[in-house]
Amino acid sequence: MTISNIKTSVSIEKPLFEQAEKLAERMQVSRSRLYSMALEMFIEKCESQQILQQLNQLYEENPPDAEEERLLEAMRGQQRRLVEGEW
């Protein structure tokens, strides 16, 4: 399957353009590729935030029962120990 490209034109502030030019050169990618990568990352971030909001709403509407709370607290303790390096 071939993905077709669409040409578009956008206006950005000159300092941002200059930063993008330098970054594209450092990364050895075209300006178009850099903008595509940035847009892909932005879309992923927005979609992740939307999923997180939906999950938070779901948890607000259905709070954990006593057994789930006990398990969550145990998991938090285990995570703290892992993060602090106490395997």
C-alpha positions as semicolon CSV with decimal commas, in nm:
position;residue;x (nm);y (nm);z (nm)
1;M;0,000;0,000;0,000
2;T;0,141;0,336;-0,102
3;I;0,078;0,641;0,113
4;S;0,030;0,956;-0,089
5;N;0,174;1,288;0,023
6;I;-0,015;1,614;0,027
7;K;0,157;1,948;-0,012
8;T;0,052;2,214;0,232
9;S;0,163;2,559;0,329
10;V;0,183;2,691;0,682
11;S;0,303;3,016;0,832
12;I;0,528;3,004;1,136
13;E;0,734;3,262;1,318
14;K;1,086;3,309;1,188
15;P;1,266;3,202;1,512
16;L;1,069;2,876;1,516
17;F;1,149;2,818;1,149
18;E;1,519;2,875;1,214
19;Q;1,516;2,632;1,506
20;A;1,343;2,373;1,289
21;E;1,599;2,421;1,013
22;K;1,886;2,362;1,256
23;L;1,718;2,058;1,406
24;A;1,643;1,905;1,066
25;E;2,006;1,953;0,968
26;R;2,130;1,794;1,293
27;M;1,891;1,502;1,251
28;Q;1,978;1,475;0,881
29;V;1,612;1,477;0,775
30;S;1,424;1,701;0,540
31;R;1,219;1,989;0,671
32;S;0,905;1,808;0,553
33;R;1,006;1,494;0,742
34;L;1,078;1,695;1,058
35;Y;0,736;1,865;1,042
36;S;0,566;1,530;0,979
37;M;0,744;1,376;1,278
38;A;0,649;1,668;1,501
39;L;0,285;1,651;1,393
40;E;0,274;1,274;1,447
41;M;0,412;1,319;1,800
42;F;0,163;1,598;1,876
43;I;-0,131;1,389;1,754
44;E;-0,013;1,090;1,963
45;K;0,016;1,313;2,270
46;C;-0,333;1,456;2,220
47;E;-0,482;1,109;2,172
48;S;-0,304;0,982;2,484
49;Q;-0,438;1,275;2,685
50;Q;-0,789;1,204;2,560
51;I;-0,760;0,838;2,663
52;L;-0,628;0,942;3,005
53;Q;-0,921;1,181;3,053
54;Q;-1,166;0,904;2,962
55;L;-1,000;0,663;3,205
56;N;-1,001;0,923;3,483
57;Q;-1,370;0,987;3,424
58;L;-1,441;0,615;3,431
59;Y;-1,254;0,575;3,761
60;E;-1,438;0,875;3,909
61;E;-1,771;0,719;3,816
62;N;-1,668;0,373;3,944
63;P;-1,440;0,413;4,248
64;P;-1,252;0,103;4,369
65;D;-1,407;-0,112;4,641
66;A;-1,222;-0,205;4,961
67;E;-1,043;-0,506;4,810
68;E;-0,931;-0,305;4,506
69;E;-0,807;-0,026;4,736
70;R;-0,600;-0,278;4,931
71;L;-0,446;-0,413;4,610
72;L;-0,377;-0,060;4,480
73;E;-0,200;0,035;4,803
74;A;0,013;-0,281;4,786
75;M;0,104;-0,201;4,424
76;R;0,195;0,158;4,516
77;G;0,426;0,031;4,789
78;Q;0,592;-0,213;4,553
79;Q;0,636;0,059;4,292
80;R;0,794;0,291;4,551
81;R;1,040;0,020;4,649
82;L;1,130;-0,044;4,284
83;V;1,179;0,324;4,213
84;E;1,389;0,367;4,525
85;G;1,598;0,064;4,430
86;E;1,482;-0,173;4,703
87;W;1,422;-0,484;4,497
